[in-house]
């Protein structure tokens, strides 16, 4: 059996057929973010952070936001969160913020120790079913939204996603111009930075 499998796997004809098949049927990588015309406004919410302060998504307008729905018991979330810590550290001075939304039923009792253990450096709020419904019913964790500087959803990642997909999306959004609604024109992203 093993010999037959080895012959099949290492046969030049089999490899050639596989190369041809895989090149024709390969999965193309999705664009990191949606085109501007396809982006919908991110739903507004009011949720409490660990200090009891109310956090609104509107507070982040003008920034690129990675909005991460997670839970402390979620294995893939535990893989992504260290990436988000690094992304927050590397991009916070460029107009970027990570905002975590914990979907743990036990609330801060389990979330605070989890955040301390991982040394999370970004703001986290406790979510609820109504917030999840606003974002399309968040049926799987992690579910992560990349939100552009104008508060529109530019990408949605359901389940464990590669680090590079997040990095590429963030980089692209940080370079996108910001719409100036008052004047009906686009301003370069660098115009938001304080001197």
DAMO-V842685 format. One record per run of one state. SS is the DSSP state (~ for helix, > for strand, _ for the rest). FROM is the first residue (numbers start at 1). LEN is the number of residues. If there is no record, write none. Layout:
SS/FROM/LEN ; SS/FROM/LEN
//
This chain:
_/1/1 ; ~/2/9 ; _/11/1 ; ~/12/14 ; _/26/10 ; ~/36/3 ; _/39/1 ; >/40/2 ; _/42/4 ; >/46/4 ; _/50/4 ; >/54/3 ; ~/57/4 ; _/61/3 ; >/64/7 ; _/71/4 ; ~/75/20 ; _/95/1 ; >/96/7 ; _/103/5 ; ~/108/11 ; _/119/4 ; >/123/4 ; _/127/2 ; ~/129/6 ; _/135/8 ; >/143/5 ; _/148/4 ; >/152/7 ; _/159/4 ; ~/163/13 ; _/176/2 ; >/178/3 ; _/181/4 ; >/185/3 ; _/188/1 ; ~/189/4 ; _/193/3
//
